[in-house]
C-alpha cells in the first residue's frame, strides 16, 4: 500500500510540474501574441497613411514588372 501511495504522489508531483511548465509557456505565448498584434496594428495604420498620402497610386507590390 505504501509503494502505491508513493507512486501516486510521484505522478501528482510530475503532473503538477508539467502543468506549471505549460502555464509558463501559455503566458509567454500570450505576451508574444499581444506584442505581435500591437505591431500589426501599427503596420496597418502606417500602410493606410502611406496609401492616403500616395494620391491613389498603385502600390509597388501590385504593379506589373516593366518587362510585361
C-alpha positions as CSV (number, residue, x, y, z in Angstrom):
1,X,0.0,0.0,0.0
2,X,2.8,2.4,0.9
3,X,4.5,1.8,-2.5
4,X,1.3,2.5,-4.3
5,X,0.9,5.7,-2.4
6,X,4.4,6.8,-3.2
7,X,3.8,6.2,-6.9
8,X,0.7,8.2,-6.8
9,X,2.5,11.1,-5.1
10,X,5.3,10.9,-7.7
11,X,2.7,11.1,-10.5
12,X,1.0,14.0,-8.9
13,X,4.3,15.9,-8.5
14,X,5.2,15.2,-12.1
15,X,1.8,16.3,-13.4
16,X,2.0,19.4,-11.2
17,X,5.4,20.3,-12.6
18,X,4.1,19.7,-16.2
19,X,1.1,22.0,-15.6
20,X,3.3,24.7,-14.2
21,X,5.6,24.5,-17.2
22,X,2.7,24.6,-19.7
23,X,1.2,27.6,-17.8
24,X,4.5,29.4,-18.3
25,X,4.5,28.6,-22.0
26,X,1.0,29.9,-22.4
27,X,1.8,33.1,-20.5
28,X,4.8,33.7,-22.8
29,X,2.7,33.0,-25.9
30,X,0.0,35.4,-24.7
31,X,2.6,38.1,-24.3
32,X,4.1,37.5,-27.7
33,X,0.7,37.4,-29.4
34,X,-0.2,40.7,-27.7
35,X,3.0,42.3,-28.8
36,X,2.6,41.0,-32.4
37,X,-1.0,42.2,-32.6
38,X,0.1,45.6,-31.5
39,X,2.9,45.7,-34.1
40,X,0.5,44.5,-36.8
41,X,-1.9,47.3,-35.9
42,X,0.8,49.8,-36.2
43,X,1.9,48.5,-39.6
44,X,-1.7,48.5,-40.9
45,X,-2.1,52.2,-39.7
46,X,1.3,53.1,-41.3
47,X,0.3,51.5,-44.6
48,X,-3.1,53.2,-44.6
49,X,-1.4,56.6,-44.1
50,X,1.1,55.8,-46.8
51,X,-1.7,54.9,-49.2
52,X,-3.6,58.1,-48.3
53,X,-0.5,60.2,-49.0
54,X,0.2,58.5,-52.3
55,X,-2.7,60.2,-54.0
56,X,-4.2,57.0,-55.4
57,X,-1.1,55.5,-57.0
58,X,-0.9,51.7,-57.3
59,X,1.3,50.2,-54.6
60,X,4.6,48.9,-55.9
61,X,3.7,45.3,-54.9
62,X,0.6,45.4,-57.2
63,X,2.3,46.9,-60.2
64,X,3.3,44.7,-63.2
65,X,7.0,44.4,-63.8
66,X,8.4,46.5,-66.6
67,X,9.1,43.5,-68.8
68,X,5.4,42.7,-69.2
